[in-house]
């Protein structure tokens, strides 16, 4: 960075910081929702739901800042790619937080039922998608297309674990019909985690566009 910042640089730095704050709050929401699941902590689940309003407000602030930059600062091509990536990334992060809220709601319903013997590897799946989000945010900060592509590849891990957990839960419900209600809630939870991984993949696609000007959506891995 040069000693003399352009007028736009201050706004771009603010935009980056707000996006990172938004992403950090979404990651915290995931972590707290899963902790609420494992520890059967309804108060923590309710906290996740309450905090969502702050995340929504922060997304609105990102939108407003993007509009101000586009209208008032006349961004160059590379700056414009950054702003466009931010415009598309903020809603994806907000949707990730929404999925965490939905997990918390399922936790509240599960906590009204007797605890199942085991939650399988749901915390491990949550760990994978949380790490994907953190890595994606790091890639966004550093404009690192290579790291973004590496993060996308972890989506296969999340998908494989989702399929295994799905099969295990179905087998449990078939073997013991008394677990159907709780098993269904857990099926919803792993689907929310799988969707979070998909949203992180979308964010990483925007990072590649921002860093390289390449649109990689719908492209095969052999082409990247």
N, C-alpha and C positions, 0 to 999 in steps of 0.2 A: 504494500500500500504506500502511496506517495505521501510526502509531508503535508501537501495541500489537498484536502478533500474537496471533491466536487459537491455542489449543493445537494445532488441526488444521493451521495454516499451516506449521509446521515439518515435519510429515509430508508435506504436499502438495509442499513444496519439495524434500524428499528424493526423493519419487517422481518428480517432474519431472527432477531431476538424474540419477537412475538410468536413466530412459528415454532421456535424451539420451546418456548414456554407452553404453548398449546400442546405440542407433542409430549412434553414432560408430564403435563397433567393427565393426558390420555393414558400414558404408560402407568402412572400412579393409580389411575382408576382400574386398569386391568389387574394390577398387583393386589389392590385392596379387595376387589371383587373375588378373586381366587382365594385370598386369605380368608375372606368371610365364608367362602364355601368350605374350605378345609377345617376351619375352626368353629364353624356353625355360629358365626358372629353376626346376628341380625342387625345390631347397631352399626357395625361397619358397613354392611350392605346398604343400609339406609343413608349413611354418609355419602357413599358413592353416588346414590341417586340425587341427593341434595346438591352435591358439588357440580352436577352437570350444567346447571344454569351459568356458572362461572366460565365453563368451557365454551358454552354457546356465545356468551358475551365476548370472549376473547376472539372467537372466530369472526364475529361482526367487526371487531377492531381491525383484524387483518384485512378483511374485505375493504373497509373504508380507507385504510392506508394504501392498499393496492390501487384503488381508484384515484386517490390523490396523486400518487406517483405517475400514473398513466396520463392524467389530465394536466398536471402542473409541471412535471419535470422533463418531459420529452426524452424518455430513456433511449440509450443506444441499443443496438441489436442484442448484445450480450445481457445488458441490464433488462431489456424487455423480456428475454427468455426467462430470466430469474423471476420477474414479476408474474409472468404467465404461469410458471411452475408453482409459485406461491398461491396464485388464485385457485389452481386445481388441487394443491396439496392441503390447504386449510380445510375444505369440506371433507376430504378423506380422513383427516385426523379427527374431525368432529364426529364422523360416522364411527370411527374406531371407539371413541368415548361412548357413543350411544350403545354400541355392542357391550361395552363393559357395564353400562347401566342395566341393560337387559339381563346380563349374567347375574347382577345383584338382585334383580327382581325374582329370577328363578331361585336364587339362594334363599330368599325370604319364604318362598313356597316350600322349598325342601326342608327348611328348618321347622316347619309345622308337622313334619312326618318323622317317624323313627329313622335314625341314621342307617344308611346302607353299610354293609360290612367293609366296603372298600370303594374308593373313588377312582380306581384304576390309575391311569397315568395322566389324568387331566392336568395336574400341576406341571407336569413335564411339557405338555403341549402348550400351556400358558407361558412357560419359560421360553420356549422356542419363539413364540410370536412376540413376546416382550423384547427379546433380544433382537429380533428382526426390526422392530420399531426403533429401538435405540441405535442400531447400526444404520438404519435408514436416515435417522436424524443426523447422525455423524456425517454421513455421506452428503446430506444436504448442506451442512455447514461448510464442508471442505470442497464442495462441488466435485466430489469424487465419483465419477461414473463407474470406475472399476469396482469400488466397494458397493455401489448400488446394484450392480449386476450380480455380485457375490451374494448380496442379501436376497435378491430375487430367487436365487437357487435354493435357499433354505425353505422356500414355500413348498418344495417337494417333500421335505421332512414333515412339515405341518400336515400336508395332505395325507401322507402315509400313516401318520399317527391318528389322524381323524378317522380314516377308514378302519384301522384296527380297533380303536375305541368304539366306533359305531357297531362293529360286528360283536364285540364283547358285551356291549350293553344289550343288544338284541338277544344274544344267547342267554343272558341273565334273565331277561323278562320272559322269554319262552319257558325257561326252566322253572321260574318261580313267579307266577302271575301276581303275587302280592307286591312285587317290586315295580310293576308297570308304571304307576304314577311317578315314582321317583326316577325310574330309568328314563322316562320321557323327558323329565326336567333336565336330566344330565345330557340327553341327546341334544336338546336345545342349546345347552351351554357349550358343548364341543362344536356345534355349528357356528355359534357366535365367534369362537376362537378361530375357526377356519376362515370365516369372513374377514376377521381382523388381518390375518395373514394376506388375504387377497388385497385388502386396502393398502397394506404396506408395499406390496408388489406394485400397485398403481403409483404410489408415491415415488418409488425407486425408478419407475419408467419416466416420471417427470424430471427426476434428477439427471438421468442420462440426456434428456432433451435439453435441460438447462446447461449442462456442461459441454455437450457436443453438438447440440442442434439436431440430434437424430431422434426420430420418432420410432420407437421399438415395439410399440403395442402391436400385438397380433403377429409378431415375427417369431420364427423358430430359433431355438438356441444355436443351431448350426450357422445361422446367419449373423450372429453377434460377435 
